[in-house]
Amino acid sequence: MSEFGALSLLPPLLAIVLAIVTRRPILSLFLGIWSGGVIATGSIGIGQTFTWITESIGDVFHANILVFTLLLGSGVALIWRLGGATAVRNWATARLGTPRAAGLATWALGILLFFDDYANTAIVGSTMREISDQLRISREKLSYIVDSTAAPVATLGLSSWVAFQLSMIDEGYASLVENEDYDVAAADTPGAFETFVGSIPFNIYSLLAIVMVGIIVLSRRDYGEMLTAERRSRRTGNVTREDANPLQEVEEDLGRPIETKPMLRTFFAPIVVLIVVTLGGAFWTGYQEWVVEQDEAGATTSLEAAIGDAGTLPVLVDIVGASDFAAALVWGSFAMVVTAIAIGLAYDLFDIGASVDTVLDGFSIMLTAVTVLVLAWAISAVAEDLGTGDYVAAAAEGVVSPALLPIVVLFVAAFVAFTMGSSWATMGIVTPIAITVAYDITGAFDLMPVIIGAVFSGAIFGDHTSPISDTSVLSSTFTGADLIDHIRTQLYYASTVLLVVVICYALYGYADISPIIYLPIGVVLLVGLVYGLSSADATRRGVEPVATTKDHEQPREHE
């Protein structure tokens, strides 16, 4: 149990409430961190406050992500300045003529880029922003599609997320083996990879969140604050609220692009290089680490021989698990910048001086996002040092039955992620505790895939609804949305999915209904809820549940 008890909840909750009420995330986060400093030290706490902030910047993983974000900003600025975004807009205008088509393209692209959620939000958000603006899709809707696809997809396939998830499962089993209250040998525990694969059908929030995006896009029906945002955008052409504060506004910060020679290669070549170098770098770092681990274990370092012994997928998972995705993202974003500069120089679109100026301009458009990221990491450190996650997780121990346990774990993980703003930190805290509690209740490992799926589901839901979440910050940044507007509009849809997730866990726990049955039921329930809630909300307002322009759906006539 946390040394500070319920008081440990105050800093993150204060930051979240202030951010939602004031719509000023930077000030709210700083005040939340400062309140944590006061609690931790029992004094004014300003020294501890800046210790958390500076340590968040100094963390190697965080530093890599900050450099990646700044370089990516430069890559986006270069592509914009060279007319790449103009070329994509011109190309897409003839092919993505409706909001539905653009939404489907965004959704599909988000699913395809499964290898990392940060890269996913950056590439998809930057790629689709121009055409979605032209079609009068609100930035809130674009940010929702990007955010609610990126992390759920990353947690289901071979990605940086899965590497971390496997390590947390391993840690959970190790903590169980080391616990003297249980007679469990390491050989008795199932493998982490086996448990992860088994958890996929029980990672219901991730699966249904992806489906929910498709339902919203295909039906074009909205409710809650998203309906307000979409009606505003379609009728007025204002893709953001009048007094919104987008985390990135390329047009205002960089001026008009060079449109003398807009070329698709100016847009796609840097992005393809980013993807190839990132994936290649991740595989290379993972392979190098895998060779070292194999050598230390006295096993074969031949990749071909290892695949022959264990199979392709397990070896690939081991390599992915050892990869340094953060470093690979830095290499990829740097290669993106170099490629864009080379194209600009080769086609005489600018000189070397102008290219350097554009790189620096790209840094500047990311400063707000970088600041929010640092403060979000810092308040996560506050919650960790005060024991917020441990307090919440421990409070739920020993009060549930096996049938109810997945639902309890879901809500505990969701609350921890909501207050800490980090799904990875949540997985690190909750996974070992959840594994121990599950074994304590059942005395077996049968329930482990279900519990792991519930941890992942809750962590990602909390991430989607927290204004101090790093993935929410980056989704808002690369789509040019106001962070708080993004959270407020996404909350309705994420909560709808969570309701269905609870029903699915209840069907499994109390009626022993398998995923093959409850997942289709969940999809049907989502469709029914979207149509029912959108109709009810529209009727209450006296409007249509499908946002259109004032007279008919012809957004390009008003450009």
C-alpha positions in Angstrom: 0.0 0.0 0.0 1.2 3.5 -0.8 2.9 5.5 2.0 0.7 8.5 1.1 -2.6 6.6 0.8 -5.5 8.3 -0.9 -3.5 11.5 -0.9 -1.4 10.0 -3.8 -4.4 10.4 -6.0 -4.5 14.2 -5.7 -1.7 15.4 -8.1 -2.8 13.5 -11.2 -6.5 14.1 -10.5 -5.9 17.8 -9.9 -4.0 18.1 -13.2 -6.7 16.2 -15.1 -9.6 18.3 -13.6 -7.8 21.6 -14.2 -6.9 20.6 -17.7 -10.5 19.8 -18.6 -12.0 22.9 -16.8 -9.4 25.5 -17.9 -8.4 23.9 -21.2 -4.8 24.8 -20.3 -2.9 21.5 -20.1 0.6 23.0 -19.5 -0.5 25.1 -16.5 -2.6 22.2 -15.2 0.1 19.7 -15.4 2.7 21.9 -13.7 0.3 22.6 -10.8 -0.4 18.9 -10.5 3.3 18.1 -10.4 3.9 20.9 -7.9 1.1 19.6 -5.6 2.9 16.3 -5.7 6.1 18.0 -4.6 4.3 19.6 -1.7 2.9 16.2 -0.6 6.2 14.4 -1.0 8.3 16.9 0.9 5.8 18.4 3.3 7.1 21.8 2.3 6.9 24.2 -0.7 8.2 21.3 -2.9 9.5 23.4 -5.8 12.9 21.7 -5.8 11.3 18.2 -6.0 8.9 19.5 -8.7 11.8 20.4 -11.0 13.7 17.3 -10.1 10.8 15.2 -11.5 10.7 17.4 -14.7 14.5 17.3 -15.3 14.6 13.5 -14.7 11.8 13.0 -17.2 13.9 14.8 -19.8 17.0 12.9 -18.8 15.5 9.5 -19.1 17.1 7.8 -22.2 13.8 6.5 -23.6 12.1 9.9 -23.1 15.0 11.8 -24.6 14.9 9.6 -27.7 11.1 10.3 -28.0 11.7 14.0 -27.7 14.4 14.0 -30.4 12.1 11.9 -32.6 9.3 14.3 -32.1 11.4 17.4 -32.9 12.9 15.7 -36.0 9.5 14.6 -37.1 8.3 18.2 -36.8 11.1 19.2 -39.1 10.2 16.4 -41.5 6.6 17.6 -41.5 7.7 21.2 -42.0 10.0 20.3 -44.9 7.2 18.3 -46.6 4.8 21.2 -46.2 7.3 23.8 -47.4 8.2 21.7 -50.5 4.6 21.4 -51.5 4.2 17.7 -50.6 1.0 18.2 -48.7 -0.4 20.2 -51.6 0.4 17.3 -54.0 -1.3 14.8 -51.7 -4.3 17.1 -51.4 -4.6 17.4 -55.2 -4.1 13.6 -55.6 -6.6 12.7 -52.9 -9.3 15.2 -54.0 -10.1 13.1 -57.0 -10.0 9.8 -55.1 -11.3 10.6 -51.6 -14.3 12.8 -52.5 -16.3 12.3 -49.3 -15.8 12.4 -45.6 -16.6 8.7 -45.4 -13.9 7.8 -47.9 -11.3 10.0 -46.2 -12.3 8.5 -42.8 -11.9 5.0 -44.2 -8.5 5.8 -45.6 -7.4 7.2 -42.3 -8.7 4.1 -40.4 -7.1 1.7 -42.9 -3.7 3.5 -42.8 -3.8 3.4 -39.0 -4.4 -0.3 -39.0 -1.5 -0.9 -41.5 1.0 1.0 -39.4 0.9 -1.3 -36.5 4.6 -1.3 -35.5 4.6 1.7 -33.2 1.9 4.0 -31.9 4.0 7.2 -32.0 5.0 6.7 -35.6 1.4 5.7 -36.4 0.0 9.0 -35.1 2.7 11.1 -36.7 2.4 9.5 -40.2 -1.4 9.1 -40.3 -2.2 12.5 -38.7 0.2 14.4 -41.0 -0.9 12.4 -44.1 -4.6 12.9 -43.7 -4.9 16.3 -42.2 -4.9 18.3 -45.4 -7.6 16.2 -47.2 -9.7 16.0 -44.0 -9.6 19.8 -43.7 -10.7 20.1 -47.3 -13.6 17.8 -46.7 -14.6 19.7 -43.6 -13.9 16.8 -41.2 -13.3 18.3 -37.8 -9.9 18.0 -36.3 -11.6 16.4 -33.3 -12.9 13.6 -35.5 -9.6 13.1 -37.3 -7.7 13.0 -33.9 -10.2 10.4 -32.7 -9.7 8.1 -35.7 -5.9 8.4 -35.4 -5.8 7.9 -31.6 -8.3 5.1 -31.3 -6.5 3.1 -34.0 -2.8 3.6 -33.1 -2.4 2.2 -29.6 -5.1 -0.6 -30.0 -3.4 -1.8 -33.2 0.1 -1.6 -31.6 -0.9 -3.7 -28.6 -2.2 -6.6 -30.9 0.7 -7.2 -33.3 4.5 -7.3 -33.5 5.4 -3.9 -32.2 7.3 -2.0 -29.5 4.2 -2.4 -27.3 4.3 -6.2 -27.5 7.9 -6.3 -26.5 7.1 -4.3 -23.3 3.9 -6.4 -22.6 5.9 -9.6 -22.8 8.5 -8.3 -20.3 5.7 -7.3 -17.9 4.1 -10.8 -18.1 7.5 -12.3 -17.4 7.9 -10.0 -14.4 4.5 -11.0 -13.1 5.3 -14.7 -13.2 8.7 -14.0 -11.6 7.1 -12.1 -8.8 4.7 -15.1 -8.3 7.6 -17.6 -8.2 9.5 -15.4 -5.7 6.5 -15.0 -3.4 7.1 -17.5 -0.5 3.3 -17.7 0.1 2.9 -19.8 -3.1 4.6 -23.0 -4.0 5.2 -22.1 -7.6 8.3 -23.1 -9.5 9.5 -21.2 -12.6 8.9 -24.4 -14.7 5.3 -24.4 -13.6 4.5 -21.0 -15.1 3.3 -20.8 -18.7 5.5 -18.9 -21.2 5.0 -15.2 -21.6 4.5 -15.5 -25.4 1.9 -18.2 -24.9 0.0 -16.0 -22.4 0.2 -13.0 -24.6 -1.2 -14.8 -27.6 -3.9 -16.2 -25.4 -4.7 -12.7 -24.1 -5.5 -11.3 -27.6 -9.2 -12.4 -27.7 -9.6 -11.0 -24.1 -8.0 -7.6 -25.0 -11.5 -6.6 -25.8 -11.2 -2.9 -25.6 -8.4 -2.8 -28.2 -10.3 -5.0 -30.6 -13.6 -3.2 -30.2 -12.1 0.3 -30.2 -10.8 -0.4 -33.7 -14.2 -1.7 -34.8 -15.9 1.3 -33.2 -13.8 3.6 -35.4 -15.0 1.7 -38.5 -18.7 1.9 -37.3 -18.4 5.7 -36.7 -16.8 6.3 -40.1 -19.1 4.1 -42.1 -22.3 5.2 -40.5 -21.2 8.9 -40.3 -23.3 9.1 -37.2 -22.0 11.1 -34.2 -23.2 11.9 -30.7 -22.0 13.9 -27.7 -19.5 16.7 -28.2 -18.3 15.0 -31.5 -21.7 15.8 -33.1 -21.2 19.4 -32.1 -17.7 19.5 -33.6 -18.8 17.8 -36.8 -21.8 20.1 -37.3 -19.6 23.2 -36.7 -17.0 21.9 -39.2 -19.4 20.9 -41.9 -21.6 24.1 -41.7 -18.9 26.7 -41.1 -15.7 25.2 -42.4 -14.0 25.8 -39.0 -12.3 22.5 -38.4 -11.4 23.6 -34.9 -13.4 25.5 -32.3 -13.1 29.2 -32.6 -11.0 29.7 -29.4 -9.2 26.3 -29.7 -5.4 26.0 -29.0 -4.1 23.4 -31.5 -0.8 21.8 -30.4 0.5 22.3 -34.0 -0.7 24.6 -36.7 1.6 24.2 -39.7 -0.2 26.7 -41.9 0.2 29.6 -39.4 3.7 28.7 -38.3 5.3 28.0 -41.7 3.4 30.2 -44.1 2.4 29.2 -47.6 4.2 26.2 -49.2 6.2 26.3 -52.4 3.6 25.3 -55.0 5.7 25.7 -58.2 6.3 22.0 -58.4 4.1 19.9 -56.0 5.1 16.3 -56.3 3.8 13.2 -54.6 7.4 11.9 -54.1 8.1 15.0 -51.9 5.5 13.6 -49.5 5.8 9.8 -49.8 9.5 9.4 -50.2 10.4 10.9 -46.8 7.6 8.9 -45.1 8.6 5.6 -46.8 12.2 6.2 -45.7 11.0 6.9 -42.1 9.1 3.6 -42.0 11.9 1.5 -43.7 14.7 3.0 -41.5 12.7 2.7 -38.3 11.7 -1.0 -38.9 15.2 -1.8 -40.1 16.8 -0.1 -37.2 14.5 -1.8 -34.7 15.2 -5.2 -36.2 19.0 -4.5 -36.2 19.1 -3.4 -32.6 16.9 -6.4 -31.6 19.1 -8.8 -33.5 22.3 -7.5 -32.0 20.8 -7.8 -28.5 19.4 -11.3 -29.3 22.9 -12.5 -30.4 24.4 -11.3 -27.1 21.6 -13.0 -25.1 22.0 -16.3 -27.1 25.8 -16.1 -26.6 25.5 -15.6 -22.9 23.0 -18.5 -22.6 25.4 -20.8 -24.6 22.8 -21.2 -27.4 23.3 -20.9 -31.1 23.7 -17.4 -32.5 22.7 -18.6 -36.0 19.3 -17.0 -36.9 18.6 -19.8 -39.3 19.4 -22.5 -36.8 17.3 -20.8 -34.1 14.3 -20.6 -36.4 14.8 -24.3 -37.3 14.7 -25.2 -33.6 12.0 -22.8 -32.2 10.1 -21.6 -35.3 10.0 -18.2 -37.0 7.4 -16.5 -34.8 9.0 -17.2 -31.4 12.4 -16.1 -32.7 11.0 -13.0 -34.3 9.2 -12.1 -31.1 12.4 -12.5 -29.1 14.1 -10.1 -31.6 11.3 -7.6 -31.4 11.3 -7.8 -27.6 15.0 -6.9 -27.6 14.6 -4.0 -30.1 15.4 -0.4 -29.2 12.4 1.2 -30.9 13.0 4.6 -29.4 16.5 4.8 -31.0 15.2 3.4 -34.2 12.5 6.1 -34.4 15.2 8.8 -34.0 17.2 7.2 -36.9 14.1 7.0 -39.0 13.0 10.6 -38.4 16.5 11.9 -39.1 16.6 9.9 -42.4 13.2 11.4 -43.2 14.6 15.0 -42.7 17.7 14.2 -44.9 15.5 12.7 -47.6 13.2 15.7 -47.7 16.2 18.1 -47.9 17.8 16.1 -50.6 14.6 16.3 -52.7 14.3 20.0 -52.2 17.9 20.6 -53.3 17.8 18.1 -56.2 14.7 19.8 -57.7 16.0 23.3 -56.9 13.1 24.1 -54.6 15.2 25.8 -52.0 18.9 26.2 -51.1 20.7 24.8 -48.1 20.1 27.9 -46.0 16.4 27.7 -46.5 16.4 24.0 -45.7 18.1 24.7 -42.3 15.7 27.4 -41.6 12.8 25.0 -42.3 14.3 22.4 -40.0 14.4 24.9 -37.2 10.9 26.0 -37.9 9.9 22.4 -37.6 11.4 22.3 -34.2 9.4 25.3 -33.2 6.0 23.9 -34.2 6.7 21.0 -31.8 7.7 23.0 -28.7 4.2 22.9 -27.2 3.8 19.2 -27.8 7.3 18.5 -26.3 6.5 20.6 -23.3 3.2 18.8 -22.6 5.0 15.4 -23.1 7.7 16.3 -20.6 5.1 17.4 -18.0 3.0 14.4 -18.7 6.0 12.1 -18.0 6.8 14.1 -15.0 3.4 13.7 -13.4 3.6 10.0 -14.2 6.8 10.0 -12.2 5.0 11.9 -9.4 2.3 9.2 -9.3 4.9 6.5 -9.3 6.9 8.0 -6.5 3.8 8.7 -4.4 2.5 5.1 -5.0 -0.7 6.1 -6.8 -0.9 2.9 -8.9 0.1 0.7 -6.0 -2.6 2.3 -3.8 -5.3 1.8 -6.4 -4.3 -1.8 -7.2 -3.9 -2.9 -3.6 -7.3 -1.4 -2.7 -8.9 -3.8 -5.1 -7.2 -7.0 -3.8 -9.1 -9.8 -2.2 -12.6 -8.4 -2.7 -13.7 -10.2 -5.9 -14.7 -13.6 -7.3 -13.0 -15.2 -10.3 -16.0 -14.3 -12.5 -15.8 -10.6 -11.5 -12.0 -10.3 -11.4 -11.5 -9.4 -15.1 -14.0 -6.5 -14.7 -12.3 -5.3 -11.5 -8.8 -5.5 -13.2 -10.2 -3.6 -16.2 -11.4 -0.7 -14.0 -8.3 -0.7 -11.8 -6.0 -0.5 -14.9 -8.3 2.1 -16.5 -8.2 4.3 -13.4 -4.4 4.0 -13.0 -3.8 4.8 -16.6 -6.2 7.8 -16.4 -4.4 9.2 -13.4 -0.9 8.4 -14.5 -1.4 9.2 -18.2 0.7 6.2 -19.3 -0.5 2.8 -20.4 3.0 1.4 -20.2 3.4 2.6 -16.5 0.0 1.1 -15.8 1.0 -2.3 -17.3 4.2 -2.2 -15.3 2.3 -1.6 -12.0 -0.9 -3.6 -12.5 0.3 -6.7 -14.4 2.4 -8.3 -11.6 -0.3 -7.5 -9.0 -3.1 -8.9 -11.2 -1.2 -12.1 -11.9 -0.6 -12.6 -8.2 -4.2 -11.9 -7.3 -5.5 -14.2 -10.0 -3.4 -17.0 -8.8 -4.3 -16.4 -5.2 -8.1 -16.6 -6.1 -7.9 -19.6 -8.5 -4.7 -21.5 -7.6 -4.1 -22.0 -11.3 -2.9 -20.3 -14.4 -6.1 -20.8 -16.5 -7.3 -17.2 -15.9 -4.0 -15.5 -16.8 -4.7 -14.7 -20.4 -8.1 -13.2 -19.4 -6.5 -11.1 -16.7 -3.6 -9.9 -19.0 -6.2 -8.9 -21.6 -8.1 -7.0 -19.0 -5.0 -5.1 -17.9 -4.2 -4.2 -21.5 -7.8 -3.1 -22.2 -8.0 -1.0 -19.1 -4.6 0.6 -19.7 -5.5 1.7 -23.2 -9.0 3.0 -22.2 -7.4 5.1 -19.5 -4.9 6.4 -22.0 -7.6 7.3 -24.4 -9.5 9.3 -21.8 -6.7 11.1 -20.0 -5.6 14.6 -21.0 -2.1 13.8 -19.6 -1.6 10.8 -21.9 1.4 11.0 -24.2 -0.4 9.2 -27.0 -3.3 11.7 -26.7 -0.8 14.6 -26.9 0.8 13.2 -30.0 -2.5 12.4 -31.7 -3.6 16.0 -31.1 -0.3 17.4 -32.3 -0.1 15.7 -35.6 -3.8 16.2 -36.4 -3.6 19.8 -35.4 -6.3 19.4 -32.8 -6.9 21.1 -29.4 -5.8 18.5 -26.8 -8.7 19.0 -24.4 -11.3 19.1 -27.3 -9.8 15.8 -28.5 -10.2 14.2 -25.1 -13.7 15.6 -24.5 -15.0 14.3 -27.9 -13.3 10.9 -27.7 -14.5 10.2 -24.2 -18.1 9.5 -25.4 -16.9 6.8 -27.9 -14.3 5.3 -25.6 -16.9 5.0 -22.8 -19.4 3.3 -25.2 -16.7 0.7 -26.0 -15.9 0.2 -22.3 -19.6 -0.5 -21.6 -19.6 -3.2 -24.2 -16.3 -4.6 -22.9 -17.8 -5.0 -19.4 -20.8 -6.9 -20.9 -18.4 -9.2 -22.8 -16.4 -9.9 -19.6 -19.6 -10.6 -17.8 -20.7 -13.0 -20.5 -17.4 -14.8 -20.2 -17.2 -14.8 -16.4 -20.8 -15.7 -15.5 -22.1 -17.5 -18.6 -18.9 -19.1 -19.8 -19.4 -17.7 -23.3 -16.2 -17.9 -25.4 -14.6 -15.0 -27.4 -15.9 -16.5 -30.6 -19.4 -15.7 -29.5 -19.0 -12.6 -27.3 -16.9 -10.6 -29.7 -19.5 -10.7 -32.5 -22.1 -9.9 -29.8 -19.9 -6.9 -28.8 -19.8 -5.7 -32.4 -23.6 -5.9 -32.7 -24.0 -4.0 -29.4 -21.7 -1.3 -30.6 -23.6 -0.8 -33.8 -26.9 -0.7 -31.9 -25.5 1.8 -29.3 -24.0 4.1 -32.0 -27.4 4.2 -33.9 -29.4 4.5 -30.7 -27.2 7.1 -28.9 -26.8 9.2 -32.1 -30.5 9.2 -32.7 -31.4 10.1 -29.1 -28.8 12.9 -29.0 -29.9 14.3 -32.3 -33.6 14.2 -31.4 -32.8 16.0 -28.1 -31.1 18.7 -30.1 -33.6 18.8 -32.9 -30.9 18.0 -35.5 -29.8 15.1 -37.7 -27.3 12.6 -36.3 -25.3 12.8 -39.5 -23.5 16.2 -39.8 -23.8 17.8 -43.2 -23.2 21.2 -44.7 -26.1 23.7 -44.4 -27.9 22.6 -47.6 -26.3 19.4 -48.8 -23.1 17.4 -48.5 -20.9 19.4 -51.0 -18.0 20.7 -48.8 -15.7 21.6 -51.7 -18.1 24.2 -53.0 -17.3 26.4 -50.0 -13.5 26.4 -50.2 
